[in-house]
Every structure is written in structure tokens, then in C-alpha cells.
């Protein structure tokens, strides 16, 4: 499971709409949609709010966030090399 999948699954399990979660985190609902689609990474500063709002396992969230960051870094490096 990826972080984006975890966010979407937990949000739906809690019965929250994109707008509901956005209101809890004080971000636009479109931002939540971008996190869930993977088109925009979750900023590190938003992790504590997500963990608290969705009652997520902090260690697992941070592991998934780090894995996603590593993938983004590798992709950016590959672009520079080409």
C-alpha cells in the first residue's frame, strides 16, 4: 500500500469527504485529491495532521512518506542524468 492509497482508504473508512478532510487539515479539498491521486506529494509538515485526523499509524505513514520521497528523488536524478 502506498501513502496515497492509505490516505484515501482511511478517509473513506472514516466517512470523510475530500472537503471534510481538507477542512480538518486547513487545506483545499483539491489538495487532498492531489495527494490521493499522487499528482502532488504530501508535505512533511502535513503528516502530523493526517496521522491525527485519520488515526493512522505514525511509523507506517513515515515509512511510506520516505519511500515516496526516495522515488521522487530517484526520478529527479534520472531526469538530470538524461
Secondary structure, 3 states (H helix, E strand, C coil): CCHHHHHHHHHHHCCCCHHHHHHHHCCCHHHHHHHHHCCCCCCHHHHHHHHHHHCCCHHHHHHHHHHHHHHHHHHHHHHHHC
